[in-house]
Amino acid sequence: MIQINENYSKLASSYLFSTIAQKVSEYTAKNPNAAIIRLGIGDVTLPLSPACLEAFHAGVSELGDEKTFRGYGPEQGYDFLRQDIARNDFLSRGAGIEASDIFVSDGAKCDTGNFQELFARDIKIAVPDPVYPVYVDTNVMAGRTGPFTQDRYEGLIYLDSTEENGFVPRPPKEKADLIYLCFPNNPTGAVATRKQLAEWVDYARSSKALILFDAAYEAFIRDPEIPRSIYEIPGSKEVAVEFRSFSKTAGFTGVRCAFLVIPKECTAFDKAGKAVPLRDLWNRRHTTKFNGVSYPVQKAAAAIYTPEGKKQTREIIDYYLGNAKIIREKLTSLGFTCTGGDNSPYIWVKTGKDSWEFFDMLLSKAQIVTTPGSGFGRCGAGYIRISAFNNREKVTEAMERIAKIM
C-alpha cells in the first residue's frame, strides 16, 4: 500500500497566496466589471531592461547556431555569471566571496525551501514571526514540528518581530540549530543594522548554529549604513548561507534566476561532532536534483552587471521605491502606522482591525488586493502588507481609493 507523508496533514491551511487568489477569484466572478488593483503578491510589472533583453535574445540566437549551441550546462551555473556575482555583489563590498561559493538556481523560494534537506530531522528551528511561509511549511513537511495549535506549530522557536523591537528580533535564550532571517524583511519591510546582525552571528558561532539569510530584497536598500549582505559581518562566513534573487532586482519573476552563497568555511556537524563542509553537501544535492538554469537566462542575468545593466536595473528599483514612497506617505497621512517602504518594496501597515477583515474591506469597497498580515504568523495579526510592485498610475489610484473609503 502506497502511503502519504503524514506531515502534510499538519499544514495549517492552503498556501497563503493561494487563499488570496481564491478570494479574489470569487470576488471577480461576482463582480466581473470590477477594476481590481493588485498590491498583494510581490510580482513585478515593468518589462525586462534593454540590456537584459538584448543578452537574452543573443543567448537564444547562440542556441540556434550549431557552432555556438550548448546542451547541459554546469549545474552550479556558468563561470561568467558566478564570477560577475562574486565581483559585483560581494568583493566590491569587502565580503570575500569567491565564484566557487555561488550556486545559480531558478529561484530563492526553491533554495530556501530545499536547503533544510541537508539537516537532521530533530534539529531545532528558529523562525521570525511574522515570517515568509515557505520557511515554516517546508520544515513541517520534513517532520520537524508538532501539530498546529493556537496559530503556531509546536516544536518551533518563534522569534517575535513586533513594533516594540522594530520588527528585528533578537537571538532567543534557548538554543536553536537552524535560524531563518530575512532582511530587508518580507513581509514587514524592516532592515537590520550591522550591530543587530553581528549579535546573530555571535549567537550562531557560540551555539554552533547556522543562519539561513534571505537577502532577496537587498538591492532596495538605499541607506549606506545598512549591510546588504550578512558577509559584511566578521565571522559570518563560518555560520551563514545567503540567498539572493533576480526576481525583484531585475524583473525575473517569470524568467527564473537566483543564487545562493555557501562559503567554503561554512560547516555543519555529523553525530560525532565532526565539521562537514556545507558547500560539498549542497553541491551533492544540487547536482543530483537540478540540471541548471538555461544558458539564455544566465546570459540575461549577467547583463545586469554591465554598466548599462546596472544603470537600468537601478532605475527599475527606484521606480518601485517611488511607488513605495507614495503608499507610505499616503497611508501615514491617513493616520496609519507604517514600516518599510524606504529600504524595501513592502509597506507593513498597522490596521487596528483583524487582518482578513481589513483585506476583505479593501477588496469589496476599493477593489484593492493586499496581503493579510496574520497569514505570515501570529505577530502579523492586525497588519496588512502592501506591495509596491505595480504601475505608478495604479498605485496612485489605489491610494486615492483608500483615502476615499477612509
C-alpha positions as CSV (number, residue, x, y, z in Angstrom):
1,M,0.0,0.0,0.0
2,I,1.4,3.4,-1.0
3,Q,1.3,5.7,1.9
4,I,1.4,9.5,2.0
5,N,3.8,11.7,4.0
6,E,1.6,12.3,7.1
7,N,3.4,15.6,7.8
8,Y,1.4,17.2,5.1
9,S,-1.7,16.8,7.1
10,K,-0.2,19.1,9.8
11,L,-0.1,22.1,7.4
12,A,-2.5,24.7,8.8
13,S,-4.3,25.6,5.6
14,S,-3.6,26.3,2.0
15,Y,-0.6,28.3,1.0
16,L,-1.4,32.0,1.9
17,F,-1.2,33.4,-1.6
18,S,-3.4,30.6,-3.0
19,T,-6.1,31.6,-0.4
20,I,-5.8,35.2,-1.6
21,A,-6.1,34.2,-5.2
22,Q,-9.2,32.2,-4.4
23,K,-10.8,35.1,-2.6
24,V,-10.0,37.5,-5.5
25,S,-11.3,35.0,-8.0
26,E,-14.6,34.6,-6.1
27,Y,-15.0,38.4,-5.9
28,T,-14.3,39.0,-9.6
29,A,-16.8,36.2,-10.5
30,K,-19.5,38.1,-8.7
31,N,-18.2,41.5,-9.8
32,P,-16.9,41.0,-13.4
33,N,-16.6,44.7,-14.1
34,A,-14.6,45.5,-11.0
35,A,-11.3,47.2,-11.8
36,I,-9.0,45.3,-9.4
37,I,-5.7,46.8,-8.4
38,R,-3.3,44.2,-7.1
39,L,-0.9,45.2,-4.4
40,G,-0.7,41.9,-2.7
41,I,1.7,39.3,-4.1
42,G,5.1,40.6,-4.9
43,D,5.1,40.2,-8.7
44,V,6.7,42.8,-10.9
45,T,5.0,44.8,-13.7
46,L,7.8,46.5,-15.5
47,P,9.4,44.7,-18.5
48,L,12.9,43.4,-18.6
49,S,15.6,46.1,-19.0
50,P,17.0,46.6,-22.6
51,A,20.4,45.2,-21.5
52,C,18.9,42.0,-20.2
53,L,16.6,41.6,-23.1
54,E,19.4,42.1,-25.6
55,A,21.5,39.5,-23.8
56,F,18.6,37.1,-23.6
57,H,18.0,37.3,-27.4
58,A,21.7,36.8,-28.0
59,G,21.7,33.7,-25.8
60,V,18.8,32.2,-27.7
61,S,20.4,33.0,-31.0
62,E,23.6,31.2,-29.9
63,L,21.4,28.1,-29.3
64,G,20.2,28.4,-32.9
65,D,23.6,28.1,-34.4
66,E,25.5,24.8,-34.5
67,K,28.8,26.5,-33.8
68,T,27.6,28.1,-30.5
69,F,24.9,25.6,-29.5
70,R,25.0,24.4,-25.8
71,G,23.4,21.5,-24.2
72,Y,23.6,20.8,-20.5
73,G,25.4,23.5,-18.6
74,P,27.2,23.2,-15.3
75,E,24.6,22.6,-12.5
76,Q,26.3,25.3,-10.3
77,G,26.0,27.9,-13.0
78,Y,28.2,29.2,-15.8
79,D,31.5,30.7,-14.7
80,F,30.8,34.0,-16.4
81,L,27.8,34.6,-14.2
82,R,29.3,33.3,-11.0
83,Q,32.4,35.5,-11.4
84,D,30.2,38.6,-12.1
85,I,28.2,37.9,-9.0
86,A,31.2,37.4,-6.7
87,R,32.9,40.5,-8.1
88,N,30.0,42.9,-8.1
89,D,27.8,41.8,-5.2
90,F,30.4,40.7,-2.6
91,L,34.0,41.6,-3.3
92,S,33.0,45.2,-4.1
93,R,31.6,45.4,-0.6
94,G,34.6,43.8,1.2
95,A,33.0,40.4,1.5
96,G,35.4,37.8,0.5
97,I,33.1,35.5,-1.5
98,E,34.5,33.5,-4.4
99,A,32.8,32.3,-7.6
100,S,33.1,28.7,-6.3
101,D,30.9,29.6,-3.3
102,I,28.0,30.5,-5.6
103,F,25.3,28.2,-6.9
104,V,22.9,29.6,-9.6
105,S,19.3,28.3,-9.4
106,D,15.8,29.0,-10.6
107,G,14.5,30.8,-7.6
108,A,15.3,31.8,-4.0
109,K,11.9,30.3,-2.9
110,C,13.1,26.9,-4.1
111,D,16.5,27.3,-2.5
112,T,15.2,28.5,0.9
113,G,12.7,25.6,0.8
114,N,15.1,22.9,-0.2
115,F,18.1,23.8,1.9
116,Q,16.6,22.2,5.0
117,E,17.0,18.8,3.3
118,L,20.7,18.8,4.3
119,F,19.9,18.6,8.1
120,A,18.8,16.0,10.6
121,R,15.1,15.7,11.4
122,D,15.5,16.5,15.1
123,I,17.3,19.9,14.8
124,K,15.7,22.9,16.5
125,I,14.4,25.5,14.1
126,A,14.0,29.3,14.8
127,V,11.8,31.4,12.6
128,P,10.7,35.0,12.8
129,D,7.1,35.8,13.3
130,P,5.7,37.2,11.0
131,V,7.5,35.0,8.5
132,Y,7.6,34.1,4.9
133,P,5.5,30.9,4.9
134,V,8.0,28.8,2.9
135,Y,10.5,28.7,5.8
136,V,7.9,27.1,8.1
137,D,5.9,24.9,5.7
138,T,8.9,23.1,4.3
139,N,10.1,22.2,7.8
140,V,6.5,21.0,8.7
141,M,6.6,18.8,5.6
142,A,10.0,17.4,6.7
143,G,8.6,16.4,10.1
144,R,10.4,18.8,12.3
145,T,7.3,20.2,14.1
146,G,4.4,19.1,16.1
147,P,0.7,20.0,15.4
148,F,-0.5,23.5,14.6
149,T,-2.2,24.9,17.8
150,Q,-3.0,28.5,18.7
151,D,-1.7,29.8,15.4
152,R,1.8,28.2,15.8
153,Y,3.5,24.8,15.3
154,E,4.7,23.0,18.3
155,G,8.4,22.4,18.3
156,L,9.5,25.6,16.5
157,I,11.2,28.6,18.2
158,Y,9.3,31.7,17.2
159,L,11.2,35.0,17.1
160,D,8.6,37.7,17.8
161,S,9.0,40.6,15.5
162,T,6.9,43.4,16.8
163,E,6.5,47.2,16.7
164,E,8.4,47.3,20.0
165,N,11.6,45.8,18.6
166,G,11.3,47.5,15.2
167,F,10.4,44.1,13.7
168,V,14.0,42.9,14.1
169,P,14.1,40.0,16.6
170,R,17.0,39.3,19.0
171,P,18.5,35.9,19.5
172,P,16.5,33.6,21.8
173,K,17.5,32.4,25.2
174,E,17.1,28.8,24.2
175,K,19.4,27.1,21.8
176,A,18.5,26.9,18.1
177,D,20.3,24.9,15.4
178,L,18.9,26.4,12.2
179,I,17.9,30.1,12.1
180,Y,15.9,31.8,9.3
181,L,16.5,35.5,8.9
182,C,15.2,37.8,6.1
183,F,16.4,41.4,5.6
184,P,15.1,43.6,4.1
185,N,12.2,41.7,5.7
186,N,9.3,40.1,3.9
187,P,6.7,40.9,5.0
188,T,7.5,43.8,7.4
189,G,10.0,45.8,5.2
190,A,12.2,46.2,8.2
191,V,16.0,46.3,7.9
192,A,18.7,45.1,10.3
193,T,21.8,47.2,11.4
194,R,25.3,45.8,11.4
195,K,25.1,45.7,15.2
196,Q,21.9,43.6,15.1
197,L,23.3,41.2,12.5
198,A,26.6,40.9,14.5
199,E,24.6,39.8,17.5
200,W,23.1,37.0,15.4
201,V,26.4,35.9,14.0
202,D,27.9,35.8,17.6
203,Y,24.9,33.7,18.7
204,A,25.3,31.3,15.8
205,R,29.1,30.9,16.4
206,S,28.6,30.3,20.2
207,S,25.7,27.8,19.6
208,K,27.3,26.0,16.6
209,A,24.1,27.0,14.7
210,L,23.6,28.0,11.1
211,I,21.9,31.1,9.8
212,L,19.9,31.0,6.5
213,F,19.9,34.6,5.4
214,D,17.4,35.6,2.8
215,A,18.6,38.8,1.1
216,A,16.3,38.6,-1.9
217,Y,15.5,42.4,-1.5
218,E,18.9,43.7,-0.7
219,A,19.0,45.8,-3.9
220,F,16.3,48.0,-2.5
221,I,18.5,49.2,0.4
222,R,19.3,52.9,0.0
223,D,20.7,53.6,3.4
224,P,24.5,53.2,3.1
225,E,24.8,52.2,6.8
226,I,22.6,49.1,6.3
227,P,24.5,46.0,5.3
228,R,23.3,44.4,2.1
229,S,25.0,41.0,2.8
230,I,25.5,39.1,6.0
231,Y,29.0,38.5,4.8
232,E,29.8,42.1,5.6
233,I,29.7,41.0,9.3
234,P,33.0,39.5,10.5
235,G,32.8,35.8,11.3
236,S,29.7,35.2,9.3
237,K,31.2,33.0,6.6
238,E,31.5,30.2,9.1
239,V,27.9,30.2,10.1
240,A,25.7,31.7,7.3
241,V,24.3,30.8,3.9
242,E,22.9,33.7,1.9
243,F,20.1,33.6,-0.6
244,R,19.7,36.1,-3.5
245,S,17.2,36.6,-6.3
246,F,17.0,38.4,-9.6
247,S,13.2,38.3,-9.5
248,K,12.6,41.7,-7.9
249,T,16.0,43.1,-8.6
250,A,15.7,42.8,-12.4
251,G,12.1,41.7,-13.0
252,F,12.9,38.0,-13.4
253,T,9.8,36.7,-11.7
254,G,8.7,34.9,-14.9
255,V,12.3,34.3,-16.2
256,R,13.5,32.5,-13.0
257,C,17.1,33.0,-11.9
258,A,18.6,33.3,-8.4
259,F,21.6,32.1,-6.5
260,L,22.7,31.1,-3.1
261,V,26.1,31.5,-1.4
262,I,27.9,28.9,0.7
263,P,31.4,30.0,1.7
264,K,34.0,27.2,1.9
265,E,34.4,28.0,5.6
266,C,30.7,27.2,6.4
267,T,30.2,23.9,8.1
268,A,27.6,21.7,9.9
269,F,28.4,18.7,12.1
270,D,27.9,15.0,12.0
271,K,26.7,12.9,15.0
272,A,30.3,12.6,16.2
273,G,30.7,16.4,16.2
274,K,33.0,16.4,13.2
275,A,32.7,19.5,11.0
276,V,31.3,18.8,7.5
277,P,31.6,21.5,4.7
278,L,28.1,22.6,3.7
279,R,29.2,23.6,0.2
280,D,30.1,19.9,-0.5
281,L,26.8,18.7,0.8
282,W,24.7,21.2,-1.2
283,N,26.8,20.5,-4.3
284,R,25.9,16.8,-4.0
285,R,22.2,17.6,-3.5
286,H,22.2,20.2,-6.3
287,T,23.9,18.0,-8.9
288,T,21.5,15.1,-8.0
289,K,18.2,17.1,-8.2
290,F,18.9,20.0,-10.6
291,N,20.2,20.4,-14.1
292,G,21.0,24.0,-14.1
293,V,19.4,27.3,-15.3
294,S,19.2,27.7,-19.0
295,Y,22.0,29.4,-20.9
296,P,20.0,32.4,-22.3
297,V,18.6,33.2,-18.8
298,Q,22.1,33.2,-17.3
299,K,23.3,35.5,-20.2
300,A,20.4,37.8,-19.3
301,A,21.3,37.7,-15.6
302,A,25.0,38.5,-16.4
303,A,23.8,41.6,-18.3
304,I,22.6,43.1,-15.0
305,Y,26.3,43.6,-14.1
306,T,27.3,45.5,-17.2
307,P,27.4,49.4,-16.9
308,E,24.2,49.7,-18.9
309,G,22.6,46.9,-16.9
310,K,23.5,48.4,-13.6
311,K,22.0,51.8,-14.6
312,Q,18.8,50.3,-16.0
313,T,18.3,47.9,-13.0
314,R,18.7,50.8,-10.6
315,E,16.1,52.8,-12.5
316,I,13.7,49.9,-12.2
317,I,14.3,49.6,-8.5
318,D,14.0,53.3,-8.0
319,Y,10.6,53.2,-9.8
320,Y,9.2,50.7,-7.3
321,L,10.7,52.6,-4.4
322,G,8.9,55.6,-5.7
323,N,5.7,53.6,-5.6
324,A,6.5,52.6,-2.0
325,K,7.1,56.2,-1.0
326,I,3.6,57.2,-2.4
327,I,2.0,54.3,-0.5
328,R,3.7,55.0,2.8
329,E,3.2,58.8,2.7
330,K,-0.5,58.5,1.8
331,L,-1.3,55.9,4.5
332,T,0.7,57.8,7.1
333,S,-1.3,60.9,6.3
334,L,-4.4,58.9,6.9
335,G,-3.3,58.0,10.4
336,F,-1.8,54.5,9.8
337,T,1.5,53.4,11.3
338,C,3.7,52.0,8.6
339,T,7.1,50.2,8.5
340,G,9.1,49.6,5.3
341,G,8.8,51.3,2.0
342,D,12.1,53.1,2.3
343,N,14.7,50.3,2.0
344,S,12.2,47.8,0.9
345,P,9.3,47.4,-1.6
346,Y,6.9,46.3,1.1
347,I,4.9,48.5,3.4
348,W,3.7,46.9,6.6
349,V,0.5,48.7,7.8
350,K,-1.0,48.6,11.3
351,T,-4.7,48.5,10.6
352,G,-6.2,48.3,14.1
353,K,-8.5,45.6,12.8
354,D,-8.4,41.9,12.0
355,S,-6.1,41.3,9.1
356,W,-8.6,39.3,6.9
357,E,-11.4,41.7,7.8
358,F,-9.3,44.7,6.6
359,F,-8.3,42.7,3.5
360,D,-12.0,42.0,2.7
361,M,-12.9,45.6,3.3
362,L,-10.3,46.9,0.8
363,L,-11.3,44.3,-1.7
364,S,-15.0,44.9,-1.5
365,K,-15.0,48.7,-1.1
366,A,-11.9,49.7,-3.0
367,Q,-11.2,46.7,-5.3
368,I,-7.6,46.6,-3.9
369,V,-5.8,43.4,-3.2
370,T,-3.3,43.4,-0.3
371,T,-1.9,40.6,1.9
372,P,-3.3,39.9,5.4
373,G,-0.6,40.1,8.0
374,S,-2.0,37.2,10.0
375,G,-1.1,34.9,7.1
376,F,2.5,35.4,8.0
377,G,2.1,34.4,11.6
378,R,0.6,35.4,15.0
379,C,2.6,38.6,15.2
380,G,1.1,39.7,11.9
381,A,-2.4,40.0,13.3
382,G,-3.8,43.5,12.9
383,Y,-1.5,44.3,9.9
384,I,-1.6,44.1,6.2
385,R,1.3,44.0,3.7
386,I,1.1,46.3,0.7
387,S,3.4,45.7,-2.3
388,A,4.9,48.5,-4.4
389,F,5.2,46.2,-7.4
390,N,2.7,47.8,-9.8
391,N,2.4,50.7,-12.3
392,R,2.7,54.2,-10.9
393,E,-0.8,55.2,-12.1
394,K,-2.4,52.2,-10.4
395,V,-0.6,52.8,-7.2
396,T,-1.7,56.4,-7.2
397,E,-5.3,55.4,-7.9
398,A,-5.2,52.8,-5.2
399,M,-4.2,55.3,-2.6
400,E,-6.9,57.7,-3.8
401,R,-9.5,54.8,-3.4
402,I,-8.3,54.1,0.1
403,A,-8.4,57.7,1.1
404,K,-12.0,57.9,-0.2
405,I,-13.3,54.9,1.8
406,M,-11.4,56.0,4.9
